[in-house]
């Protein structure tokens, strides 16, 4: 079983949205609202920092204000300055352990523990960078729950490219079609499907609409009610074993 991190095990997507909003407000306090940026973040959730920052810079016309901050951060493009500014806000949010603990998703964390107890090989495939991943896992006491952790540092191409999921499968020494991926974003679902894996999408307020509208998965594999997740995971794994036996 392979888990995504942001939005799947912990609501760091919410914290990321807040940090992008706070950075945008810092750049254009008279023209941008936090609520508007948080709403726009739903359209780019799961993409790389570059893609998220570029989209938000364009959407909220942040280029001029961000360009004025480039020398401060030693970068050469407005979107890079925006990212560095946003990271200041995000790091402040992550620095509060109580904030992270309050924002973990109990239903997916419980599934993670159940998978370990059942003897499954368990991996993590996240587009966050290694230092932040280790911090989050340590605060949530999850650092010993995974057989292999892959972060953005470990791949050349981020989701929706399947590279990170294929890497985890290889390191776990399992075939892609033997893997069940737990994701929350359309980008992550695309990556897992492209890797040839089974997928359950656990929706969040940031991804629910896009997951249902995207047509990537049969509706039965999209979880809106967390209470249904354990049974659904068992159903999918049982169905996969039946298909394998019949094959």
N, C-alpha and C positions, 0 to 999 in steps of 0.2 A: 504494500500500500504506500503510495507516494502522496505527500501533502504539500500544497502551497502554504506559504506563511501569511503574507499580508492579505487581510480580508478573510482568510480561511481559518487560521488558528487564533489570530488576534486582530482586533480592529485597527491595525496600524494604517489601513487605507483611510479610515476616518481621521486619524491624526495627521497623515500626509495631506489630506485635503485641507485640513485646518492650517497646516504650515504653508501650503501654497497660497491660501487665502490671506494669511497674515503678511506674507512677503509681498503679495500684490498690493495689499492695502498700504504697506510701507512705501511702495514705489509711487502709487497714485491714490492717496487717501481721499481725495475729493471726487474721484471718478469711479471707484471700484468698491463694491461691498463684499464682505466675507461670504455672505449667503450666495451671491452670484457665482463666485469662484468655486465654492464647494459644490454647487449644482453642476457647473461646467466640468468639474473633475470626474463626474460620473461618466462622461463621454470618453475619457482617456484612461480610466483606471486599468491597471495591468500592463500599460505600455512602459517603455524605458523612460528614464529621467529626461533624456534629450527630447523624446517625442512629446512627453507631457509638457515640459517647459516651453517648447517651441509652440505648441498649440495654444497654451494659455497666454503667452506673450503676444501672439497674434490676435487672439480673441479679445483681450482686454487692453490692447494697444500699450503694452508695457515697454516696448523697445527703446523709446527715447529715454525714459527714466532709468531703465536697466543699463543702457549704454553709459550713462553718467557714473555708474558704479563699477564699471569694468576695471579701471585702474586699481581701485580699492582691493579687488580680489585677484588681480593679476591674470585676468582672462581676456579673451579677444572677441567674444560675441555677447550680445545682450542676454541670450538664453542661458549662457553659462553664469553670468552675474546673477540672474534670477534664481538659478539653482543654488548658488552659494548662499544667497540671502535666505532662501527657503530652508536650507539645511540648518542655519542658525536657529530658526524657529523650531524645526523638527527635533533637533538635538535637545533643545530645552524641554520639549514635551517628553521625549524618551528618557531624559535624565530623572524623571519622577517614577520610581518603581511602582508606586501605588497607582499611578495613571495607567501603566501597562497592565497591571493585574486586573484593574477594573474593566479593561477593554479586551480581555481574552474571550474567545467564544467557547463557552463550556461544552456545547454539543460536539464540536469537532475535536476539542482536546480530549473529551471522554472517549471518542472513537479512536483516537491515537493510542490512548492507554489500553483500550480493549484489543486493538490490533497487536500491541506488544505482548499482552497477556496470552493472546491466542497463538503466539509464536510466529507471526508474520514478519517478514523482512520489511523494515519501514525506512523510507527515505524522505528527504525534504528537498524541494526544488523551488527556489525563490529568486525573484528578480531584485531583491535587496542585496546590498553589498555585505561582504563577510563580516566586517567589524560590527555593523548594526545587527546582523543576524545573530551573532554570538551574544551581543548584549541582551537582545530580546529573549533568546532562549535561556540565558542564565537567570534573568529576572523571573521568568515564568517557571524555572526549574525543569526545563524540557531538554537541556543540552545532552542528556544521556539517553534520550528516548529514540534517537535515530541511529540507524546503522550507517547512513551516509547522508551528508548535507552538501548540496550544491547551491552556490550563490551566483550572482551576476559576474563575480570575478572569475568564475570557472569556465565561462563560455564566451565565444565570439559573437553569438547572435542570441538576443533575448527572445522571450515569448512574443509573438505566436510561433516563432521558429521552434521546432521540436528538439533542438540540440540538448537543452538542459534535461529533458525527460529521458532521452536516449542515454545521456551520460549517467544518470542515476540508475537506470536499469542495468547498464553495463557494470557499474560498480557494485550493485547488489547481486550481480551474476544471475539475473532472471531475464526471460524474454519479454519484450514489450507487451505482448498480448496476455502475459501473466500478471500484469500490473493493473491495479485499480487506483486511479488518481482522484483526489478530492480537491476541487478547485472552486473559486468563487467568481472569476471574471471570464468574459468571452475570450480574451486574449489567451488566458491560461488553458481554457477548454480547447481552443484551436490547436495549441501546442501539443496537448496530450493526445488529441485525436490524430494529429499528423504523425505522432510517434507510434500510432497503432495500439493505443492503450484504451482500456475501459475508463469511463469518466462519470463521476457524479458531481454536479455543480450545486454548491450550497449558496443560495443567493443572499445578498446583503442589500441594505438600502441603496448602496452605490451601484449594484450590478443587476438587481432583480429585473428591471424593465428590459435591459439589453439582452439578458440571458433568454427571456421568454420570446423576445421579438426576433432574435438572431437565427432561430431555427437550426442551431448547431446540434442540439440534443433532442431526443424524444422527451416530451414533457414529463414522463414518469421518472426521468433521471435528474430532474431539477428539483431541489429541495427548498421549499419556502417555509415549511414548518419543521424546526429543528428536531422535534420529538420523533419525526419519521426517519431520521438519518440512519440510526443503527439497523433497523429492519430493512431499509432500502439497500444498504451496503451488503447485508447478508443475501438479499435477493439477487443482486447483480452478480456477486461472487458465485452463488450457486448456479445461476444461469450460465456463467462463463465456464464452470466446470462441466456442466452438462454438454455444452457445445464442444468442449475439448474431448470429452469421452466419445461423443458421437463421431467426431472427426477421426 
